Amino acid sequence: AGPFRWTRYPSLLVLIFCGLGFALSFRSWTGLVFLVALIGIIIRRINLWEKMYAQRYQHAWALRCQASKRILPFLY
């Protein structure tokens, strides 16, 4: 239920939105560069979590992966 229906990591999605809001509110190119770096770190962390969860929850995790996207609903 809730945001977990469409995305597996809603907390990381919120972190991206906060970083984007910070960069846009201060109209900072530096903030956008940090946002790109943050997105790279988040993607790396998701890949590590995906491997760990796939080993730990084998069949259940495969079903969960089919039901939702990683961060952006309907895209990634």
PESULGI-V822086 format. One record per residue. N is the residue number from 1. SS is DSSP state (alpha for helix, beta for strand, coil for the rest). PHI is phi in degrees with one decimal (NA if undefined). PSI is psi in radians with two decimals (999 if undefined). Layout:
n:ss:phi:psi
N:SS:PHI:PSI
N:SS:PHI:PSI
//
This chain:
n:ss:phi:psi
1:coil:NA:2.82
2:alpha:70.5:-2.58
3:alpha:-67.7:-0.34
4:alpha:-70.4:-0.21
5:alpha:-69.6:-0.60
6:coil:-106.1:-0.47
7:beta:-134.1:2.52
8:coil:-82.7:-0.43
9:coil:-129.7:1.22
10:alpha:-65.3:-0.48
11:alpha:-66.2:-0.63
12:alpha:-72.9:-0.57
13:alpha:-63.9:-0.72
14:alpha:-64.4:-0.67
15:alpha:-62.1:-0.69
16:alpha:-66.0:-0.76
17:alpha:-62.8:-0.68
18:alpha:-65.5:-0.74
19:alpha:-63.7:-0.70
20:alpha:-66.1:-0.74
21:alpha:-62.6:-0.70
22:alpha:-62.4:-0.83
23:alpha:-64.4:-0.70
24:alpha:-76.2:-0.59
25:alpha:-68.6:-0.58
26:coil:-96.5:0.04
27:coil:47.4:0.97
28:coil:-116.8:2.21
29:alpha:-70.0:-0.58
30:alpha:-62.7:-0.71
31:alpha:-61.6:-0.66
32:alpha:-68.8:-0.63
33:alpha:-64.6:-0.76
34:alpha:-63.8:-0.60
35:alpha:-64.2:-0.73
36:alpha:-62.5:-0.75
37:alpha:-63.2:-0.71
38:alpha:-62.5:-0.72
39:alpha:-63.7:-0.70
40:alpha:-61.7:-0.73
41:alpha:-66.2:-0.71
42:alpha:-64.2:-0.74
43:alpha:-63.8:-0.71
44:alpha:-62.5:-0.76
45:alpha:-64.2:-0.71
46:alpha:-61.9:-0.74
47:alpha:-61.6:-0.69
48:alpha:-66.0:-0.76
49:alpha:-63.5:-0.70
50:alpha:-60.5:-0.76
51:alpha:-63.7:-0.77
52:alpha:-64.3:-0.80
53:alpha:-67.1:-0.61
54:alpha:-64.5:-0.64
55:alpha:-72.8:-0.70
56:alpha:-77.6:-0.73
57:coil:-115.6:0.56
58:alpha:-11.9:-1.44
59:alpha:-69.9:-0.73
60:alpha:-64.9:-0.64
61:alpha:-70.7:-0.61
62:alpha:-62.2:-0.71
63:alpha:-66.1:-0.68
64:alpha:-65.6:-0.65
65:alpha:-66.1:-0.56
66:alpha:-74.0:-0.47
67:alpha:-85.9:-0.35
68:coil:-146.3:2.87
69:beta:-94.0:2.97
70:coil:-71.0:-1.04
71:coil:-122.8:-1.07
72:coil:-88.8:2.06
73:coil:-57.0:2.35
74:coil:72.9:-0.03
75:coil:-121.6:-1.06
76:coil:-133.4:999
//
